[in-house]
């Protein structure tokens, strides 16, 4: 633990010590910064737990009324830090059998337990008693979009990008917030293509609240946060609980359970294993370029499921 002095208090407040985040509070606004700029703030082991811990700390800080989430460096978050895992050679004796990171036969429930914990940590932003605003510059891609879309509001730079490319192969968005923000047709448009869209396009689609010129992003988020920060904490909590309950009634938690299971299946299907092997052979960046290029994915791998 370390002591961090809040700028407007004469007393010290104990704040958790984070490896992958920065946390500060100015007035009534707490700011959480994803802080791995050298890796485009990619999600490292332990980062989801730290996000939940930082949100929890802000919720118990009676001086904080609003939480802003942002990324350090050139962008918000590039998704899970998978380069090393994807390029690591799988054991040669496994054949076509799905294996985990240690080369053992894949256990879907072990996978689910790990990924669902991450999903719940990301959703701490949604469950937070206090409003959460994602400030997105650069890009919020794959797991980074999961984090951004778990916030109550998303404000993007007009030229920033957001999307879930692993929907093309090797992933399913575990928070499933695309469907709850967009509805079924537009969610399918995004997840059946894996396309990235700009902040301007995201606003037009109804995915995010606002898009502003990159030079105005900080000021606009500060303005929005300050406006809400003037509202009593209990009023903020009342409105959030009421709105969130409507989504719970629509089955949000059940959808996330299914989405997290599908994410594990996507990474261990025949096509998912093909993508992993391709990353081993040509590198993760090249495998991604091929996945997103538009040509058929995993040629020769797909088979007729009714042919025995």
Number of C-alpha atoms within 10 A of each C-alpha: 8 10 11 16 15 18 12 11 11 8 9 11 13 12 19 16 16 18 13 20 19 20 21 17 21 13 16 19 20 26 22 21 21 26 23 20 16 10 16 23 28 26 21 15 12 12 22 21 17 21 27 19 18 26 29 15 17 26 20 11 15 10 19 20 27 29 27 23 23 24 27 18 17 14 24 34 34 20 23 16 17 13 13 12 14 21 19 17 15 20 11 8 8 12 9 12 15 19 18 16 12 9 15 13 12 17 12 15 11 12 16 20 13 11 18 19 14 22 24 19 22 28 22 23 28 22 20 21 23 28 24 26 26 25 26 29 27 23 27 30 24 23 27 26 24 24 28 30 27 24 24 20 19 24 24 33 23 23 18 24 24 30 24 26 24 25 19 20 22 22 22 25 22 24 28 22 23 22 18 15 15 18 13 11 9 16 18 14 12 19 19 13 16 19 17 19 18 19 29 19 18 24 18 13 14 13 23 23 15 20 25 19 16 16 10 12 20 17 12 18 20 14 12 13 21 16 11 17 21 12 12 10 19 12 10 18 16 12 14 18 15 10 10 15 13 11 12 12 9 12 11 18 15 10 17 19 17 15 21 26 20 19 22 23 20 20 22 23 17 18 19 23 21 21 24 23 19 19 22 19 15 11 17 22 13 13 20 17 10 16 20 18 10 10 9 10 18 17 9 9 11 11 8 6 6 5 5 4
